[in-house]
Amino acid sequence: MMKTIISRLLHSQSPPFLKPHCYRDSSLFAARIGRFLSTGSEKVDGSSKLEEAEREEFTPPREKLLVLGGNGFVGSHICIEALAHGLNVSSLSRSGKSSLHDPWANDIVWHQGDLLSPDSLGNALNGVTSVISCVGGFGSNSYMYDINGTANINAIRAASKQGVKRFVYISAADFGLVNYLLKGYFAGKRSTETELLDKFQHGGQVSHSLAIEI
């Protein structure tokens, strides 16, 4: 299921520079690197700087994914799959770096922060193209609303303001009587879903399971 999340993220409607195969088009390639080139008449070994640049191998930037709650059970598996697909992965959580000593954890950029304090997200969102939030929890109704609702809403607003292209929220399906017993939990999640679909009308995805489409 984790593989489904990441593979569909890679094949979603991304800007062209996120899809390496687009550089088979030489005109697009030239346009992409054009801004790095000087328009002057200087020569390098008898060739123009443009000709030299065209001979250089160009590697398009990788998708940069931020996983909120990446050191939890679900979040850690998403991080592992994202790394396996070659994504640049970072994570933000209240505890910061994962306590796991597995090798993959060394390939994640770990940020410590509290989503109930919106300023915590500042540096973590720099250069990020996609966010997956696995943040949630149980407790009193007020706490459950804060952690499942307010915290994620803060993240959605910050990501939208930063210009993030896609935001995926791992939510939960309705369970009848359980909804009544865990009012704060489900009220928080429904509020997050509403905010996400408002702020990310084209790049937002709510999942009530791990088999999501992006």
N, C-alpha and C positions, 0 to 999 in steps of 0.2 A: 504494500500500500504506500509506503514511503517512496518507493521508486516511482509510483504513479504521480505523486505530488511533484517531485523534482523534474521528471522527464517532461511533464506537461508544462511546467514552468519554462523550461528551455525552449519549448516549441509554441509558446503562446505568441500573441501578436506583439512582438517586441519591436523596438526601433531597429532598423537594418543593421546598425553597427554591432548588435548583440548576436548576430547570426553569421558565423564565419563564412558560410558558403556564398554570401552575397559578394565576396571579393573576387569571385570568378569573373565578374563583370569589370573589365579593366577601366572603363570610364568612371564607374563608381569608385573604384580603388583610387584613381587619380584625383577625383574630387575630394575624397576623404583626406588624403594626405596633403592636398594642395595648400591648405592654410599654414602648413609647417614650412613651406618653401619660400625662399626669397624671390622677389620679382626683379631683382637686379640683374646686371649683365655679367656678373662675376663667373669665371670658368674654373673648373676643377679638372686638371689633366686634360684640357681640350674639350671637355664635355660640360654642359650646363648643369647646374645644381638639380634641376628637374630630372634630367636623365639619370643622374646618380641616385636620386631618391627612388626612382622607379625600379632600380635594380635591387634596392634593399628589401629585405623580407619584412613585411608588415604583419604584426599580430594584433588583431582587434581586441579591445578590452573585454575582460570577462564580466559576466553578470555578477553583481555584488548583492548578496543576500544577507539580510539581517533576520536572525531568528530570535524572537522574544520568548524567553523561557527556554533557552537552548540547553540548559544543563538538567532539565527534567527528563522524564522517561520518553515522552513523545518528542520533545524538542531535540534531545540528543540523537535520536534516530534520524530525524530530519537533517540534522547537521552532517551526519555520516553519509547519507545518501547524496546530499548536495556536494560534498567534497569529492565523492566518487564520480560525479558528473562534471567535475572540473570547475565548479563555481567558487568564487571568492566568498568565504563565509565568516560572518561575525555573529556574536550573540550578546544579548543584554539580559541581565537578571539581577535580583537583589543580592545574590551571593557572589556574583561575578564569575570568576573562573571555575570550571567544573572540578569537583574533587576526584573525578576519575583519572586514573593514570594511564589510560589507553593512549596509544600513539596519535590517534586522530585528534585528540584534544589539543595537541600542540600546534595543529594547523588552523585552529580557530582563533580569531581575535576576540578576546573576552572583554566585555564592558560591564561595569557594576553600576546599577542605578535602580531607582524606584519609579515605576510608571505613574504612581500617584503624585509624583513631583515632575511635571512635564519637562523641566529644565534638564532632567537626567538624560534625556534622549539626544541632546544637542550634538555632541561629537559622534555618537554611535550612528547617526543617520548620514554622515558625510559620504557622498559618493554612492549611496545605496540605491539600487534600482528596484528591489523587491523586498517585501517584508512578509514573514509568516509569524503569526502570533499564536503561541500555545499557552498563553497566560490564563490562569484560572485557579480557583481554590474553594475550599469549604470553611464554614465557621458560622458565626451569627449571621442573621439576614443582612444586617448593615455591612458587615465585612464582606460577605459574598457579593453584594451589589458593587461594592468598591473595587474588589479585585477582578470580578468578571465583567463589570460594566465600566466604571470610571477609569480604571487603569488602561483598559484597551481603547476607550474613547480618546483618552489623552494621546495615546500612541498613534491612532488614526489621524487625528488633527495635526499632530506634529509631522507625520509622514507626508500628508497632503501639502502642508505648507512648505516642506522641503523639496517637493517636486518628485517624490517617489512614484514610479509608474504603476506598480501592482501591490496589492495588500491582500493577503489571505488570512482569514480568521478561522481557527479551529473551534467550532462551537459545540453544541450538544442538542440532540433531538428531544422533543417533548416526550414525557413518560407519565402522563396522566396524574395519578395521585402524587407521584414524586415531585411534580411541579408545585403542588400545594405545600408539601413539606419543606421544599427548598425554594421558597419564594424569591429570596434575594439572589440566589444562584441563577435562576432562569430569567428573572427580571433584568439582571445585569447583562446577561448574554443577548437577550432580545434588544436591549438598548444599544449594545455594541453593533449588532447586525444592522439596525436602522441607521446608525451613524456611518458605518462603512459603506452602505449602498448609497448614501447621500454624498459622501466625500469622494468615493471612488466608483462613479457610475459605470465606467468602462473597464476599470482595472481592479475592481473589488470582487472577492470570492468568499462566500460563507460556506463552510463545510460542517455538516452535522455528523460526519464520519471522516475517516482518513482517506477514503476513495474519492478525492475531489478532482474537479476539472478546473484548469486555469486557462 
